[in-house]
Amino acid sequence: MNKSGLSILRHLDAAAESSFPISTSMLRQFIASEGFRQLDEPGLKGELQYLEDKGLIAKSPKVISPENPHWRITANGRDLYAQNQA
């Protein structure tokens, strides 16, 4: 797991405690503040797709503006993140 993927999982894990999923644009801001500024929007979307394909994150169902996905961490994602915490 690369560091940007772990950063995404960390933010989604923290958001899970408040029961609020996070939008793609908000995730981009969060991980940019941690030094991942080189990860542009297409790169972030690719990383999110990879994490979703692995079953570590999932899109939250939305009725309004479903074209702007919000993300949540899955149980597998929480387990993997917990194993990789330093």
N, C-alpha and C positions, 0 to 999 in steps of 0.2 A: 504494500500500500504506500503510495507516495504521500509526501507531506501535505500537498494541497487537498488530497482526498481525506486525509485525517482531519484537516482543518474544517472541511465541510461537515464531516461527521460530528466533530466537536460542537459546532454551532447548532446543528440540528438536534443533538442530544440535549443541549442547554435549552433549546426552544421546546422540547418535548415536556419539560417540567412545567411550562406555562400553558401547554396544550395549544400553542399557536404555531402553525406551519410557517415556513419562511419562503419568500419569493426568490426567484433567481437573481433579480437585481439586488436584493438585500444581501444574499449570500456573496455576491460579487464584491459588494462594499466591505463586508466583514473580512473576507479573505485578503482583499487588497490592503486592508489596514494591518494585516499580519505579514506583509512583505511579498505577497503573490501578485504584484501589479502586472507582471508579464502575462498573466492568465486573462486573455481577452474574453469577450462574450462567447464567440464560437468555441474557444478552448474550455470555458466553464461548462457550456452546454454538453460538450463531449465528455467531460469528467462526470457530470451529473448522469448522463446516459450510461456510462460505464458502471457507476455505483448502483443505478437502478437495475441494470442487467444482472449485476451480482446479487441483487436482492437486499442491498444494504440501505437503500432509501426508496421512497415511493412518493408518487404525486398524491397530494390530498385532493379529494373530489371537490370541485367548485361549480356552483351554479352560475355565478356572475363572473364574466371574463375567464372562461376556462382556457383560453389561449395563452394566458399568463400563469403558468403553473406555480403552485406552492408545494414545497417539499417537506417531508417528515422522515425521521429515521425509523427504520424497522427494528424488530428485535434482533435480527442478525447483525445489523449495523451497530446497535448498542453493544452487543457482545464483542464484536471485532474492535470497536473503539476502546472498550474497557481493557482488552488484552494488549492494546498498543499504547496505552497511556504511559508516559515516562515519569 
